[in-house]
């Protein structure tokens, strides 16, 4: 089973830029995009419209600043669940506040990446993430 990469970001432009640049980096994994924290939780926990989704090994790229349920709360809920806590979560956000970085690591994020403001640097950062993801192994979903 290949790893499904789940991009969760309320900014449609950022979602598309990340998706496109991950593909350009050579990733052949399925990539899904979601725009809200609640939808991400429903997907991970197979609730609502996602109740019958196929099993998949997941890796999540998660933004922090989203309306409603933000990325920190999504991270907390996933990492508190004994069956879902193994899912690798990379925080990919514009927030570079050291307290926020520390909080995300305390909650169990695996990697914290600050989105560069410059578009060229942003694309290069995503390309590097794509290279990293191409070699990552993740545990199977329970």
N, C-alpha and C positions, 0 to 999 in steps of 0.2 A: 504494500500500500504506500503510495507516495504521500509526502507531507503536503497538506493544504495550508497555504499561507492566507491568513485572514487579516486584512488591513481595516482598521477601525479609525476613522477620522471624519469629523463633520465637514471638513473642507473638501469639496468635490475635486477641485484642482489639485490639491495635495494627494488625494487618493489616486487620481489618474496618473500623476507624475511618478508616484512610488510604483504603481503597478507597471507602467510602461518601462521604467528604468530597471526594475527587477527582471523583466523579460529581456531587456537589452543586455543585462549582465550575463545572460545565458541560462537563467532559471527556466526549467520546463514544468515546474510544479503548478498545480491548479492555484489560482489566486482569486479569492473572493473579497469583495469590498462591502463594508457596512458603514453607515453614517452616524449611528447613535449607540451609546453605551448600553441602553436597554436591549436593543436588537442584538448586540454582541453577546450579552448574557443569555438571551433567549436561544441564540445559536449554539453557544457552548453547552448550555444545560438542556438543549433539545426541548424547548417550550414553544407554545404558540405555533406560528407558521413553520417553525424549524423542528417541530416535534418528531417528524418522520425523516429527517435528513439522514443521509448515509453516514456510516461510521467513517471517521477520517482521523489521521494523525494531524494535529493542529499545531501551528506556530502562529502567534499573534503579534502583529505590529500595531501598537496602541497609542493613540494620541491622548493627552491629558485633558486639554481644554475643549470640552464638548458640552452643549446644553443638556439639561436633564442629568442623567447619571454620567459623571465624568470618568475619565480613564483610571484615576486612582481608585475609585469605588469599584470599577470593573475588575481591576487587578486584585483588590482586596477580596472580593467575593469568589473569584476563581481560585486564588491561592489558599483560601480558607477551606475549600472543599477537598476532602481527602482523595476523591477520585479525579479531580480536575487539576489539582495543584502542580502536577508534573508538566502541564502544558507550558512550553517556553513562551515567555512574554517579553518582547522588546518594546520599551517605551520609545516612541519616535515623536518628539514634541518640540515646540519652540521654547518651552519653559526650561530655563537654565539655572533657576534658583537652587542653590546648594541644599537648602532644606527640603525642597521637593524631590531632588535627586536622592537624598538620604532616605526620605520617607518611602519612595518607591522601592529602593533596595531592601528596606526593612520589611516591606510587605511581600517581598519575594520576586520582584522583577529580575529577569536574567541579564538584561543589558539595557542601559539607558543611553539614548543617542539624542543629542540636541540637533534639530533641523537647522542647517545653516540658512541665513536670510538670503544670501546671494544665490540666484537660481542655478548658476553653474556649479557652485559648491554643493548645493542641495542634490543635484543630479549625481555628482561624484560620490557623495556620501551614500546615496541609495545604491549606486553601483557597487560600492564596497560592501554594503549590507548584503547585496545579492550574492557576491562572491563568498561571503561568510556563510550565508544560508545554504549555499550549494553543497557544503560539507557537513552541515549540522545533522546530527541524529536526534530524534525525539522519541519518547516512550509512546507505546500504543495507548490509545484511549481505552479506558476501562469500560 
